[in-house]
Amino acid sequence: MPYRVRVADKAARHLRNLDIQITERIKAKLMWLAENAETVIHHRLSTISFDDEEVYRLRIGSWRVFYHLSHALKEIQVLRIIHRSEAYKDLS
């Protein structure tokens, strides 16, 4: 059973402003992640937490998706979608 993907407001706004091809690549990768969340290796960001939970990173070309994963709820919460040049500068 695939995980549910929830996108935070800030991430959704950023996604809407991207080129359609980039948006489609990101959406496709998120759907792939939802289908494979139980078996894929998630890359944790050691310096960041979200409500005392771990935050993970997904690379999609020059873009980074930061997300929180809940196996108990079978849910992926997308926190940020950001270009790699800015990704690690603005993690507040």
C-alpha positions as CSV (number, residue, x, y, z in Angstrom):
1,M,0.0,0.0,0.0
2,P,1.5,3.4,-1.0
3,Y,2.2,6.0,1.6
4,R,0.2,9.2,1.5
5,V,2.1,12.3,0.4
6,R,1.2,15.6,2.1
7,V,2.9,18.8,0.9
8,A,3.4,21.7,3.3
9,D,2.1,25.2,2.2
10,K,5.6,26.6,1.7
11,A,6.7,23.6,-0.4
12,A,3.5,23.7,-2.4
13,R,4.0,27.5,-3.2
14,H,7.5,26.8,-4.4
15,L,6.4,23.8,-6.5
16,R,3.7,26.0,-8.2
17,N,6.4,28.5,-9.2
18,L,8.7,26.0,-10.9
19,D,8.9,25.1,-14.6
20,I,6.3,22.5,-15.5
21,Q,9.0,19.9,-16.5
22,I,10.7,20.2,-13.1
23,T,7.4,20.1,-11.4
24,E,6.5,16.9,-13.2
25,R,9.9,15.3,-12.3
26,I,9.4,16.2,-8.7
27,K,5.8,14.8,-8.6
28,A,6.9,11.6,-10.3
29,K,9.7,11.1,-7.8
30,L,7.4,11.7,-4.9
31,M,4.9,9.2,-6.2
32,W,7.8,6.7,-6.6
33,L,8.8,7.4,-3.0
34,A,5.3,6.8,-1.8
35,E,5.2,3.5,-3.5
36,N,8.6,2.4,-2.2
37,A,8.8,4.1,1.2
38,E,9.1,0.9,3.1
39,T,12.0,-0.5,1.1
40,V,14.0,2.6,-0.1
41,I,17.0,3.9,1.9
42,H,16.1,7.3,3.3
43,H,18.9,9.9,3.6
44,R,18.6,11.6,7.0
45,L,19.7,15.2,7.6
46,S,21.6,15.0,10.8
47,T,21.4,18.7,11.7
48,I,17.7,19.2,11.3
49,S,14.6,17.9,13.0
50,F,10.9,18.5,12.6
51,D,8.8,18.3,15.8
52,D,11.6,16.2,17.2
53,E,11.4,13.8,14.3
54,E,14.0,13.1,11.7
55,V,14.1,15.0,8.4
56,Y,15.2,13.2,5.2
57,R,16.4,14.5,1.8
58,L,15.5,13.4,-1.7
59,R,17.7,14.5,-4.6
60,I,15.9,15.3,-7.9
61,G,18.5,16.7,-10.3
62,S,19.5,20.1,-9.0
63,W,16.5,20.1,-6.6
64,R,16.2,18.9,-3.0
65,V,13.1,17.8,-1.3
66,F,13.2,17.7,2.5
67,Y,10.5,15.5,4.1
68,H,9.4,13.8,7.3
69,L,8.5,10.1,7.1
70,S,6.0,8.4,9.4
71,H,5.9,4.6,9.0
72,A,3.2,4.4,11.6
73,L,0.8,6.7,9.7
74,K,2.1,5.6,6.3
75,E,2.7,9.2,5.4
76,I,5.4,11.4,3.8
77,Q,5.2,15.1,4.7
78,V,7.1,17.3,2.2
79,L,8.5,20.2,4.1
80,R,10.6,22.0,1.5
81,I,11.4,21.9,-2.2
82,I,14.4,24.0,-2.9
83,H,17.3,24.4,-5.4
84,R,20.5,22.7,-4.2
85,S,22.4,26.0,-4.3
86,E,20.1,27.3,-1.5
87,A,19.1,24.0,0.1
88,Y,21.5,24.0,3.1
89,K,21.6,27.8,3.6
90,D,17.9,28.3,4.4
91,L,16.7,25.4,6.6
92,S,14.8,27.3,9.1
